Amino acid sequence: MYRRLIEVALLTGLSIATAGTLLAQQPQQSSAQPSIINDGADTPASAQPAKPQRKQTAVPAFEHDPDLDASDQLAPSQMIQPMPGAVDEPSHVGHSRAANRGTDALGEPRAAGRITRTATPYVVTCSGVFGRDSSQIQLAKAFQSRNVTFTQVDGGAGAKTMASVVFAKDPKRRLEVWWSRPTNRSDTHLIVINGMSEWTAPGELRLGLTLAELEQLNGTPFKLSGFDKNNVATLSNWNGGTLASPAGGCKIGISLRAASTASASAIGALPVDREFTSADVALRAVNPTVSEILVAY
């Protein structure tokens, strides 16, 4: 009996000891290991939260204003920079540069909405901004520097010269101003109205006038040469009329182009090496109109 109790006691003790040994041999779960039950409970207390990164915003690329035309603008620094030398200028105001071009240049199309057109007509006078002692700086002040461009223009006989062009991209307001001192862009030498320009010269001269209208403005018939190979005739003498001596001391020259409907034989009867009067019946028959106006000093 006692032996049986002793064996039971020994077996019970052995079972308890074995269980303790097995529990001691099991690995302990690390406190740093994430838990699938509660991730937040296993985060070490000493760990510092990561600093939020500031979002980098890209600087937008500079966009040019589509309404601005850099080529039309004249910076103040451009007014004093060295200029290339000018070619020989016309020897006299009556010389026709249009004759060397064949047809008048129409210029570039006007940029719509760029400049507001006023009701006041543009008039060239022999004083002020168009006076003998004017300069490109004065033109820039009067018409804004963006509307005044120093560039090459037709100098006649296929040559080019440098001049200040007002409203270069608007054929109806385009105007050339040549300088006696082109390097400094000063001292007016010649003002040219051609193409489709609507500028008015001294004495109310404008492009498109007929011989009869010119005689009315001059107060008397005037003289001009016959037509060259481009069907252009050139003023030779105002014959003492009003347009011979406008106020301000400038001189005025004009070129006239025969009508496109005039016959070749009618134009050929008025050769360039002869002089005719504006009242000549043969000249009136080809119906020439003013194609270019030169105001010179």
C-alpha positions, 0 to 999 in steps of 0.5 A: 500500500505504502509502496503504491503511494510512494510510486504515485508521489514519485510519478507526480513529482516527476511530471511537475519537474518535466513540465517546468523544464519544458516551460523554461526551454520555450523562447520568450517573445521579444517586446520589440517584435510587432504584434499582429494583435496590436501593433501600437502596443509593441512600439518601443517608448524610446523611438522618436516619430519620423519628422514629416518631410516638407513637400517640394513645390516646383518653381513654375517656368517663366512664361513670356507674355504673348502680347509683347513683341521683343523685336519691336521694342527698343531698350534705352541701352540700344539708343547709345550702342554703336551702329554700323555705318550707313551707305551713301544716301540719295544725292537729291530729294527728287531721286526715286527709290521706288524706281529701283524696287519696281513695286512699293513694299507693303510691310508686315501685317499689323498685329491686331489689338497691339496699339489703339488707333486714334482719330487724329491723322499722323502728320509730318511737319518740318519742326518738333519731332520731325525737325532738322535737329531731331533724334531717335530719342525724341521719336521714342518719346513721342511714339513709345520706344517699342514702336521705333525700330532702328533697322535696314531700309531700302537706300536705292539702287539695290543698296541698304541704309540704316534708319529709324522706322516708326510703326514698322509692323503697321503698313498704314502707319509705317514711316522711315526717318533717316539721319545725317548722323546715323551712328548717333541717330540724330539730325534728320536727313530724310523722312520717307512715306511710301507703301501703304502709309497714311502719313500726311506730309507738309502741304497736305501731301499724301500717297495716292494723289492725282496730278490734278490734286497735286496742282491744286495743292501747289497752286500751279502746274509742276514739272517731272521726268518721264517714266522709267522701266518701272513706270515711275516718274519723279518730280523735277521742279515745283515750278515756284508753287506752294509746295516748293518752300514749306514752313520749317526749311525742308524740301519735298520730293515725290514719285508717281506711278502710272496707272496699271491700266495705262498702255505700254505705248502711252507710257513709252511716249513719256521717256525718263530722259525728258521733262514734262509738265503736270498739265501735259495731256499725254501725262494725264492720260496715264493717270499717275498717282503719288507712290512715294513722298520724301521730306528732306533737309 
